[in-house]
Amino acid sequence: DLDLDVLVEQAHRKVEPNRNLPARLTRVAPPRPVLARKHLFETGTLRYFEVRYVGDEIFEAHDLPTLEGPSDGVILLVISAYDGGTLALSEDPTRSIRFWQLVGGPKPVLVGRPFDCSKIRYLAADLLALEYVRGNTPELQHDTVARRELMSRISEAEGALRDVLDGIFAGSEPCAWESGITRSAEGVSLTRHVSLLCDKAYEKAPVIHNELINRRELSSAAAAAQRNLMQAMLRAAHVESLGIEGNPPERTMYRSLLQVSGIHSQRLGTWSLGEPVGRSSANFLAVWKRIEKVLTSHASRLKVTEVYEHLGAPPFGVKAGPRPVLLLAFLLARRDDIAIYEDGTFVAEVSDAFIERLLRAPSCVELQLLEIRGSRAAALDEMQKLLRDARPGKSTLVNVASALTGFANSLPSYSKHTRRITDEARNVRDVLLRAKDPAKLIFEELPGALGQEPLPGGPKLEERTALDLVAELRSRLRELQNALPTLLQDIRTGLAESLGYDGDAREFRASAQHRAAQALEFAGEVSLRAFLSRLGDAKLADEEWIQSLGTLLAGKPPASWNDQDVERFKIQLARVTQSMSVAEALSIARGRAGGGEQQLVRVAVATSTGVQLDSVVALAPASAEHVRSVSEQLVDIVRATSLSRDGSVAALALACQVILSEHGSPVVRSASEGTQA
């Protein structure tokens, strides 16, 4: 039989009891975090310190622990490897200062020094010996009794070690606690000491009594309420309680974050988001000023995640839940001064999509505080005057750039892509659509697009230069704004020319509707009937009528056209008006044409090459008398000559051929085809 006592005694002589002692303690008795309960009750914020077992080597500069992680602080329980070790930090000022600066950093550190480490070392050494016996005694495989006894002794040793360590944290085992801020007093519990430490380390943390949002990770329901609250801030900042009715979760979040702090309050009789005010605003104001200071101190862009890091670190310690809400309030209150970028691209307006990105991917969002003074500010003033969509108030870079890029992005697709505008208008449009930096856009890219030099800073910028730039910019923006109306007018003009109408433009639609009704009876093609139906539609407003015809012929609405669609429209218009002319010719041949005040006249001339020029002309009532007068004069001229009847007809036919060839004939076909028609 195996003698376990002998084996354990031999194992004690073979093992190194102090080797990897902290790691072994962590394995046997995993430390549990220590909550700052009193701090939670008073501030509404749950904070905890993680616990680590360390040895004397912790005080050596080359072996300092890192305090990265979600905890609000750390407790280092020092287990000295020998009696008389672990000199109190306060008894060695040089080591104390160095230790707290290097180890503590921004987070508080609490060092525990048990009065009696020998008990811990003894129990740990005994456990180590037992484990050595278990792993290095093959005979145990055949001795069930000895194996069972060994496992029982290992379990008892682990339990005894855990009891001693738990007693230290519970206060039943004497231990001295000290930090770089305070030292423990007699009878003060560890949790109380942690709370006092949190009170001092996070002295500027806002009081937020709302367990739904004041936490590190939100539940799905709380995250939805957080999103709803932020969307309400965007849409209804001018309404009391942000327009939130009833008592949904976002209402309680609103009260604990925005109402109590005075961030959302009445200012000059109007509800708005702004700097915290009121009796409970002190620490909220400190957070607000911190955001402002962080942005002011960075001349370049700053990631939102970096702003969050500043808010989460002492002395603020704002949890992840409230951060987006407080930051959005700041951005909306200072929207005239802060440029927002998503993946490097300037964001003209804060929208629901931006809120979603702020919540889901804050690392992709950057901020930059922009303040322009001096002569450049005068240029901004002039630009804001020409932009009706600019927000009222200060003429800032962000305000003007947002209005300009918003104008460009709101243009219809045709206006965004057409090249049927001047080079300057095209350049202005392109730089607005791809703008990534407000300052560069206003002072460099826009002047360059207009063929001017960049606007200099300081006194070098003359007022005349700024005015000239704004005048030219106004002209190009108007050109972009009129690109689609110009296209619609071109469609109308093209229709009139293709239908051979040269009368009063105001009567064109009535003429077209009358002709469509005459030709519809003889239209066989599906495409022609569709065209004639829309051409004769009297229910639509004039602009809608033009858009309807353009959509039919090009296959999509004019607002969505590109320059290729313009050419496609012209080709389809020529084809369908040729077919319409044939239908009108059949109408005339069968005596169905005419009626009403309008008269249709078909003219066909066959040339010596066998090509027939064929056109149906609508005689508008307003010009009928003048046309008849000219016709009578032509007849008188021909009769005054010595030409025979055939010669006179030939002369008039040749004149018609010249006129039809000069102005283009809707129908051009062979003489045989014309005879068949």
C-alpha positions in Angstrom: 0.0 0.0 0.0 1.1 3.6 -0.7 1.9 5.9 2.2 0.6 9.3 1.1 2.2 11.1 4.0 5.6 9.9 3.0 5.0 10.7 -0.7 3.7 14.3 0.2 6.7 14.9 2.4 9.1 13.9 -0.4 7.1 16.1 -2.8 7.6 19.1 -0.5 11.4 18.7 -0.9 11.1 18.5 -4.7 8.8 21.4 -5.6 9.4 25.2 -5.5 6.5 26.4 -3.4 6.8 30.1 -4.4 7.1 29.5 -8.2 4.1 31.0 -10.1 2.3 31.4 -6.9 -0.1 34.2 -8.2 -1.0 32.1 -11.2 -1.7 29.0 -9.1 -3.9 31.0 -6.7 -5.8 32.4 -9.7 -6.5 28.8 -10.9 -7.6 27.5 -7.5 -9.6 30.6 -6.3 -10.5 32.7 -9.3 -11.0 36.2 -8.0 -14.4 37.8 -8.2 -14.8 41.5 -9.0 -15.6 43.8 -6.1 -18.5 46.2 -6.6 -18.7 49.8 -5.4 -22.1 49.4 -3.8 -22.4 52.8 -2.1 -21.1 54.6 -5.1 -23.8 52.8 -7.2 -26.5 53.9 -4.8 -25.4 57.5 -4.8 -24.5 58.0 -8.5 -26.6 55.4 -10.3 -23.4 54.0 -12.0 -22.3 50.4 -11.4 -18.6 50.3 -11.0 -16.4 47.4 -10.2 -12.7 46.6 -9.6 -11.1 43.5 -11.0 -8.9 41.5 -8.6 -5.5 40.2 -9.4 -3.1 38.1 -7.3 0.5 39.4 -7.6 3.9 38.8 -6.0 6.6 41.2 -4.7 7.9 41.6 -8.2 4.9 43.8 -8.9 6.9 46.7 -7.5 9.6 46.3 -10.1 9.3 48.7 -13.0 10.1 45.9 -15.5 7.1 43.8 -14.4 4.2 46.2 -14.1 0.7 44.9 -14.9 -1.5 46.4 -17.6 -4.9 47.8 -16.6 -6.6 47.6 -20.0 -10.1 46.3 -19.9 -13.7 47.2 -19.0 -13.2 47.4 -15.2 -13.2 50.8 -13.4 -10.1 49.9 -11.4 -8.1 47.1 -10.1 -7.3 45.5 -6.8 -3.8 44.0 -6.5 -3.6 41.5 -3.7 0.1 41.1 -2.9 1.2 37.6 -1.7 4.7 38.0 -0.5 7.0 35.1 -1.1 8.8 35.5 2.2 8.2 36.7 5.8 8.7 40.4 6.2 8.2 41.2 2.5 5.8 43.6 0.9 7.0 46.9 2.3 4.1 49.3 2.4 4.2 51.7 -0.5 3.5 54.7 1.8 6.7 53.8 3.7 8.8 54.3 0.6 7.8 57.6 -1.1 10.0 57.1 -4.1 8.5 53.7 -5.0 5.1 54.9 -4.1 5.1 57.8 -6.6 6.6 55.7 -9.4 4.2 52.9 -8.8 1.0 54.9 -8.9 2.1 56.8 -11.9 3.1 53.8 -13.9 0.6 51.3 -12.8 -2.5 53.3 -11.9 -2.5 55.6 -14.9 -6.0 57.1 -15.2 -7.7 54.2 -13.4 -7.6 53.8 -9.7 -5.5 51.0 -8.2 -6.0 49.5 -4.7 -3.2 47.4 -3.2 -4.0 44.8 -0.6 -1.2 43.6 1.8 -2.3 40.6 3.9 -0.9 40.6 7.4 -0.2 36.9 7.4 1.0 35.6 4.0 2.6 32.6 5.6 -0.8 30.8 5.9 -1.5 31.3 2.2 2.0 30.2 1.3 1.7 27.1 3.5 -1.7 26.0 2.1 -0.5 26.7 -1.5 2.7 24.7 -0.9 0.7 21.8 0.5 -1.6 21.8 -2.5 1.3 21.9 -4.8 2.9 18.9 -3.2 -0.4 16.9 -3.4 -0.7 17.8 -7.0 2.9 16.7 -7.6 2.1 13.3 -6.0 -1.0 12.9 -8.2 1.0 13.6 -11.4 4.2 11.7 -10.6 3.0 8.5 -8.9 2.1 5.8 -11.4 1.2 3.3 -8.7 -1.9 5.3 -7.9 -3.5 3.8 -11.0 -3.7 0.4 -9.2 -4.5 1.7 -5.6 -8.1 2.9 -5.6 -8.1 3.7 -1.9 -5.0 5.8 -2.0 -6.2 7.6 -5.1 -9.5 8.4 -3.4 -7.8 9.7 -0.3 -5.4 11.8 -2.3 -8.2 13.5 -4.3 -10.0 14.2 -1.0 -6.9 15.8 0.5 -6.5 17.9 -2.7 -10.1 19.1 -2.4 -9.7 20.0 1.2 -6.5 21.9 0.5 -8.2 23.9 -2.3 -11.2 24.7 0.0 -8.9 25.8 2.8 -7.0 28.1 0.4 -10.2 29.6 -1.0 -11.5 30.2 2.5 -8.4 32.2 3.5 -8.5 34.3 0.3 -12.3 34.9 0.6 -11.7 35.9 4.2 -9.3 38.6 3.1 -11.9 40.2 0.8 -14.7 39.7 3.3 -12.7 41.3 6.1 -12.3 38.3 8.4 -8.6 38.0 7.5 -6.6 41.1 8.4 -5.3 43.0 5.4 -4.0 46.6 4.8 -5.5 48.4 1.8 -3.9 51.5 0.2 -4.1 53.4 -3.0 -2.5 56.5 -4.5 -5.4 58.5 -3.2 -6.4 57.0 0.2 -5.3 54.5 2.9 -7.8 52.1 4.5 -9.0 53.0 8.0 -9.7 50.5 10.8 -13.1 48.9 10.4 -13.7 50.1 6.8 -14.9 47.3 4.5 -13.3 46.6 1.1 -16.5 47.5 -0.8 -16.7 50.8 1.2 -13.1 51.5 0.4 -13.7 50.8 -3.3 -16.7 53.2 -3.2 -14.6 55.9 -1.6 -12.0 55.4 -4.3 -14.6 55.6 -7.1 -16.0 58.8 -5.6 -12.6 60.4 -5.8 -11.4 58.9 -9.1 -14.7 59.6 -10.9 -15.6 62.8 -9.2 -16.9 64.5 -12.4 -19.2 61.6 -13.4 -22.8 62.7 -14.0 -25.4 61.2 -11.8 -27.6 59.0 -13.9 -30.2 57.0 -12.1 -31.4 54.8 -15.0 -30.3 51.2 -15.1 -31.6 50.8 -18.6 -29.0 53.1 -20.3 -26.4 53.7 -17.6 -24.5 50.6 -18.2 -21.6 49.2 -20.3 -23.7 46.9 -22.5 -27.4 47.5 -23.3 -30.1 44.9 -23.7 -31.8 44.7 -27.0 -34.9 46.5 -25.6 -32.7 49.3 -24.0 -30.8 49.7 -27.3 -34.0 50.1 -29.2 -35.2 52.8 -26.7 -31.8 54.5 -27.0 -32.2 54.7 -30.7 -35.7 56.0 -30.4 -34.6 58.7 -28.0 -31.8 59.8 -30.4 -34.2 59.9 -33.3 -36.6 62.0 -31.3 -33.7 64.4 -30.5 -33.1 64.8 -34.2 -36.8 65.3 -35.2 -38.4 67.1 -32.2 -35.9 69.1 -30.3 -38.3 72.0 -30.5 -41.0 70.1 -28.7 -41.4 69.6 -25.0 -40.2 66.1 -23.9 -39.1 65.7 -27.5 -42.7 64.8 -28.3 -42.4 61.5 -26.5 -45.9 60.5 -25.3 -46.8 58.0 -22.7 -44.1 56.2 -20.7 -42.0 54.1 -23.0 -38.4 53.3 -22.0 -37.0 56.2 -24.0 -39.1 58.6 -21.8 -37.2 57.5 -18.7 -33.9 57.8 -20.5 -34.9 61.3 -21.6 -35.7 62.3 -18.0 -32.5 61.0 -16.5 -30.1 62.3 -19.3 -31.6 65.3 -21.0 -34.3 66.7 -18.7 -32.5 66.5 -15.3 -29.3 68.0 -16.8 -31.1 70.8 -18.6 -29.6 69.8 -21.9 -33.1 69.9 -23.3 -34.9 72.9 -21.9 -36.6 76.1 -22.9 -34.3 78.8 -24.1 -35.8 82.2 -24.9 -39.2 80.6 -25.0 -38.2 77.8 -27.4 -37.4 74.2 -26.5 -33.9 73.2 -27.8 -30.8 71.2 -27.1 -27.9 73.1 -25.6 -25.4 73.4 -22.8 -26.5 71.9 -19.5 -28.3 74.3 -17.2 -29.9 74.0 -13.8 -29.1 72.7 -10.3 -28.3 69.1 -11.4 -26.2 70.1 -14.4 -22.8 70.4 -12.8 -21.2 67.2 -13.8 -23.2 67.1 -17.1 -21.7 70.4 -17.8 -18.2 69.1 -17.1 -18.8 66.3 -19.6 -20.1 68.8 -22.1 -17.0 71.0 -21.7 -14.8 67.9 -22.0 -16.2 67.1 -25.4 -15.7 70.7 -26.4 -12.1 70.8 -25.1 -11.2 67.5 -26.9 -12.5 68.8 -30.2 -10.9 72.2 -29.8 -7.5 70.7 -28.9 -7.4 68.7 -32.2 -6.8 70.7 -35.3 -7.5 67.6 -37.4 -10.3 65.2 -37.4 -11.0 63.1 -34.3 -12.6 59.7 -34.3 -15.8 59.3 -32.2 -14.2 56.4 -30.4 -11.4 58.7 -29.2 -14.0 61.1 -27.8 -15.7 58.1 -26.1 -12.3 57.1 -24.5 -12.0 60.6 -23.0 -15.5 60.4 -21.6 -15.0 56.9 -20.2 -11.8 57.6 -18.4 -11.5 59.3 -15.0 -12.6 61.7 -13.8 -15.8 61.3 -15.9 -16.2 57.5 -16.3 -19.3 57.8 -18.5 -20.6 54.4 -19.4 -21.1 53.3 -23.0 -24.9 53.6 -22.9 -25.1 57.3 -22.3 -22.2 58.4 -24.4 -23.9 58.4 -27.9 -26.9 60.4 -26.4 -24.7 63.0 -24.8 -22.5 63.3 -27.9 -25.5 63.6 -30.2 -26.9 66.4 -28.0 -23.6 68.2 -28.3 -23.4 67.8 -32.1 -27.0 69.0 -32.6 -26.4 72.0 -30.4 -23.2 72.9 -32.1 -24.1 71.7 -35.6 -23.0 75.0 -37.2 -19.4 74.5 -35.9 -18.8 70.8 -36.1 -18.0 68.9 -39.3 -19.0 65.3 -39.4 -17.4 62.7 -41.6 -18.3 59.1 -42.3 -15.5 57.0 -43.8 -13.7 60.2 -44.7 -16.7 61.8 -46.5 -18.3 65.0 -45.3 -21.9 64.5 -43.9 -24.0 67.5 -44.7 -26.9 66.7 -42.4 -27.4 64.6 -39.3 -30.0 61.9 -40.2 -31.4 58.6 -39.0 -28.7 56.9 -41.1 -26.0 58.8 -39.2 -27.5 57.9 -35.9 -27.4 54.2 -36.9 -23.7 54.5 -37.9 -22.9 56.3 -34.6 -24.4 53.5 -32.7 -23.1 50.5 -34.7 -19.8 51.7 -36.1 -18.5 54.8 -34.2 -15.0 54.0 -35.4 -16.1 55.1 -38.9 -17.3 58.5 -37.7 -14.9 61.5 -37.3 -15.5 65.0 -36.0 -13.8 68.3 -36.5 -14.5 71.7 -34.9 -14.3 74.4 -37.6 -14.1 78.0 -36.7 -13.5 80.6 -39.4 -12.7 84.2 -38.6 -11.6 87.4 -40.5 -12.1 88.0 -44.2 -13.0 84.4 -45.0 -15.9 84.8 -42.6 -17.2 87.6 -44.8 -17.1 85.3 -47.8 -19.1 82.8 -45.9 -21.7 85.5 -45.0 -22.2 86.2 -48.7 -22.5 82.6 -49.6 -25.1 82.0 -46.9 -27.2 84.9 -48.3 -27.5 83.1 -51.7 -28.4 79.8 -50.1 -32.1 79.8 -49.0 -31.6 76.3 -47.5 -28.8 77.4 -45.2 -29.8 77.1 -41.5 -30.6 80.5 -40.0 -28.0 81.9 -37.6 -24.2 82.0 -37.9 -22.7 81.7 -41.3 -20.2 79.0 -40.5 -18.3 76.6 -42.7 -20.4 73.7 -41.7 -23.7 75.6 -42.3 -22.7 76.8 -45.7 -21.0 73.6 -46.8 -24.0 71.6 -45.6 -26.4 73.7 -47.6 -24.3 73.6 -50.7 -23.7 69.8 -50.6 -27.4 69.3 -49.7 -28.4 71.3 -52.8 -26.2 69.1 -55.0 -27.4 65.9 -53.5 -31.0 66.9 -53.9 -30.7 67.5 -57.6 -32.5 65.0 -59.9 -30.4 62.3 -61.4 -30.4 64.0 -64.8 -28.9 67.2 -63.3 -26.3 65.2 -61.5 -25.0 63.4 -64.6 -25.7 65.6 -67.7 -22.9 67.2 -69.6 -25.4 69.5 -71.4 -24.4 72.4 -69.2 -21.4 74.7 -69.1 -18.0 73.4 -67.9 -18.1 75.7 -64.9 -21.5 74.4 -63.8 -20.3 70.8 -64.3 -17.2 71.5 -62.2 -19.2 73.1 -59.4 -21.6 70.1 -59.4 -18.8 67.6 -59.3 -16.9 69.1 -56.4 -20.1 69.5 -54.4 -21.1 65.8 -54.9 -17.6 64.5 -53.9 -16.9 67.1 -51.1 -15.0 65.6 -48.2 -13.8 68.6 -46.3 -15.8 71.8 -45.8 -12.9 74.2 -45.6 -11.2 72.8 -48.7 -14.6 72.8 -50.5 -15.4 76.5 -49.8 -11.9 78.0 -50.1 -10.1 75.9 -52.6 -12.3 73.5 -54.7 -15.2 75.8 -55.5 -13.0 78.7 -56.6 -11.0 76.2 -58.7 -14.2 74.9 -60.3 -15.1 78.4 -61.3 -11.6 79.1 -62.7 -10.5 81.3 -59.9 -7.7 81.3 -57.4 -8.2 79.8 -53.9 -9.5 82.2 -51.3 -6.6 83.2 -49.1 -6.9 83.5 -45.3 -6.2 86.7 -43.4 -6.4 90.2 -44.7 -5.3 89.2 -48.2 -8.9 88.3 -49.2 -10.5 91.3 -50.7 -14.2 91.9 -50.5 -14.5 92.2 -54.2 -13.0 88.8 -54.7 -15.5 87.2 -52.4 -18.4 89.0 -54.1 -17.2 88.0 -57.6 -16.9 84.4 -56.5 -20.4 84.3 -54.9 -21.9 86.0 -58.0 -20.4 83.4 -60.3 -21.4 80.6 -57.9 -25.0 81.9 -57.9 -25.1 81.7 -61.7 -23.8 78.1 -61.8 -26.1 76.9 -59.1 -29.1 78.5 -61.0 -27.9 76.7 -64.1 -27.9 73.4 -62.3 -31.3 74.1 -60.8 -32.7 74.9 -64.3 -31.1 71.9 -66.0 -34.2 69.7 -65.7 -36.7 72.5 -66.6 -34.5 73.3 -69.6 -34.6 69.6 -70.6 -38.4 69.6 -70.4 -38.6 72.7 -72.6 -36.3 71.0 -75.1 -38.7 68.0 -75.1 -41.6 70.3 -75.9 -39.7 72.2 -78.6 -38.6 68.8 -80.1 -42.2 67.7 -80.2 -43.4 70.9 -81.9 -40.7 70.7 -84.5 -41.2 67.0 -85.2 -45.0 67.6 -85.7 -44.2 70.5 -88.0 -45.9 73.1 -85.7 -44.6 76.6 -86.0 -47.6 78.5 -84.6 -48.2 80.1 -81.2 -46.4 78.0 -78.5 -49.4 78.4 -76.2 -51.7 76.7 -78.7 -49.3 73.8 -79.5 -50.8 71.4 -77.0 -54.4 72.0 -78.3 -53.1 71.4 -81.9 -51.3 68.2 -80.9 -54.3 66.9 -79.1 -56.5 67.5 -82.1 -54.1 65.8 -84.5 -53.7 62.8 -82.1 -57.5 62.3 -82.1 -57.6 62.4 -85.9 -54.7 59.9 -86.4 -55.6 57.5 -83.6 -58.3 55.8 -85.7 -55.8 54.9 -88.4 -52.9 53.9 -86.0 -52.1 50.2 -86.1 -48.8 50.0 -84.2 -49.1 49.5 -80.4 -46.3 52.0 -79.8 -48.0 54.6 -82.1 -51.3 54.2 -80.3 -49.6 54.6 -76.9 -47.9 57.8 -78.2 -51.1 59.2 -79.6 -53.0 58.4 -76.4 -50.6 60.4 -74.3 -50.3 63.1 -76.9 -54.0 63.6 -76.8 -54.3 63.4 -72.9 -56.0 66.6 -71.8 -56.2 65.6 -68.1 -52.5 66.1 -67.2 -51.0 69.4 -66.2 -48.7 70.8 -68.9 -45.4 69.7 -67.3 -46.8 66.3 -66.4 -47.9 65.9 -70.0 -44.4 66.6 -71.3 -42.9 64.2 -68.7 -45.4 61.5 -69.7 -44.4 61.7 -73.4 -40.7 61.8 -72.5 -41.1 58.8 -70.3 -42.9 56.8 -73.0 -40.3 57.5 -75.7 -37.1 57.2 -73.6 -38.3 54.4 -71.3 -37.9 56.3 -68.1 -38.8 59.7 -66.6 -36.8 62.7 -67.8 -35.6 63.4 -64.2 -33.7 60.1 -64.5 -32.3 60.6 -68.0 -28.7 60.7 -68.9 -27.4 62.3 -72.1 -27.7 59.0 -74.0 -31.4 59.0 -73.1 -31.8 62.4 -74.7 -30.5 61.0 -78.0 -32.7 57.9 -77.6 -35.7 60.2 -77.2 -34.9 62.1 -80.4 -34.6 58.9 -82.4 -37.9 57.5 -81.0 -39.6 60.8 -81.5 -38.6 60.9 -85.2 -39.8 57.3 -85.7 -43.1 57.7 -84.0 -43.9 61.0 -85.7 -43.1 59.4 -89.1 -45.7 56.7 -88.2 -48.1 59.4 -87.1 -47.7 61.2 -90.4 -48.7 58.0 -92.3 -51.8 57.7 -90.1 -52.7 61.3 -90.7 -52.2 60.8 -94.5 -54.7 57.9 -94.4 -57.1 60.1 -92.4 -56.9 62.8 -95.1 -57.2 60.3 -97.9 -60.4 58.9 -96.4 -61.8 62.3 -95.7 -61.7 62.0 -92.0 -59.2 64.8 -91.4 -60.3 68.3 -90.3 -63.2 69.0 -88.1 -63.1 71.7 -85.5 -61.1 74.8 -86.2 -57.8 73.0 -87.2 -57.1 71.9 -90.8 -54.6 69.2 -91.8 -52.9 69.4 -95.1 -50.8 66.6 -96.6 -48.0 67.5 -99.0 -46.1 64.8 -100.9 -43.4 65.4 -103.5 -41.6 62.6 -105.5 -38.1 63.5 -106.7 -36.3 62.3 -109.8 -34.2 59.9 -107.6 -37.4 58.0 -106.6 -37.5 59.4 -103.1 -40.8 60.9 -101.9 -40.9 63.7 -99.3 -44.2 63.5 -97.4 -45.5 65.7 -94.7 -48.7 66.4 -92.9 -49.1 70.0 -91.9 -51.5 71.3 -89.2 -52.9 74.7 -90.1 -53.4 76.5 -86.8 -56.5 78.7 -86.5 -54.5 81.7 -85.4 -52.3 81.7 -88.6 -54.9 80.4 -91.0 -55.7 83.8 -92.5 -52.1 84.7 -93.0 -51.4 81.3 -94.6 -54.3 81.8 -97.0 -53.0 85.3 -97.9 -49.6 84.0 -98.7 -51.1 81.1 -100.7 -53.1 83.6 -102.8 -50.0 85.7 -103.5 -48.1 82.6 -104.7 -51.0 81.7 -107.0 -51.0 85.2 -108.4 -47.2 85.1 -109.0 -47.5 81.8 -110.9 -50.4 82.9 -113.0 -48.5 86.1 -113.9 -45.9 83.9 -115.6 -46.2 82.3 -119.1 -46.0 78.8 -117.6 -48.6 76.2 -118.5 -50.7 74.5 -116.0 -48.2 71.6 -115.6 -45.3 74.0 -115.4 -47.0 76.0 -112.7 -47.7 72.8 -110.7 -44.1 71.7 -111.2 -42.8 75.1 -110.0 -44.9 74.9 -106.8 -43.8 71.2 -106.3 -40.1 72.2 -106.6 -40.6 75.0 -104.1 -42.3 72.5 -101.7 -39.3 70.1 -102.2 -36.9 72.8 -101.2 -38.8 73.8 -98.1 -39.3 70.2 -97.0 -35.6 69.4 -97.6 -34.5 72.5 -95.6 -36.7 71.9 -92.6 -36.6 68.1 -92.6 -39.6 66.0 -93.6 -41.2 63.7 -91.0 -41.7 61.0 -93.6 -39.1 60.1 -96.2 -39.7 57.0 -98.2 -39.5 55.6 -101.8 -42.1 56.7 -104.3 -43.5 53.2 -104.5 -44.1 53.1 -100.7 -45.8 56.5 -101.0 -48.1 55.3 -103.7 -49.1 52.3 -101.5 -49.8 54.6 -98.6 
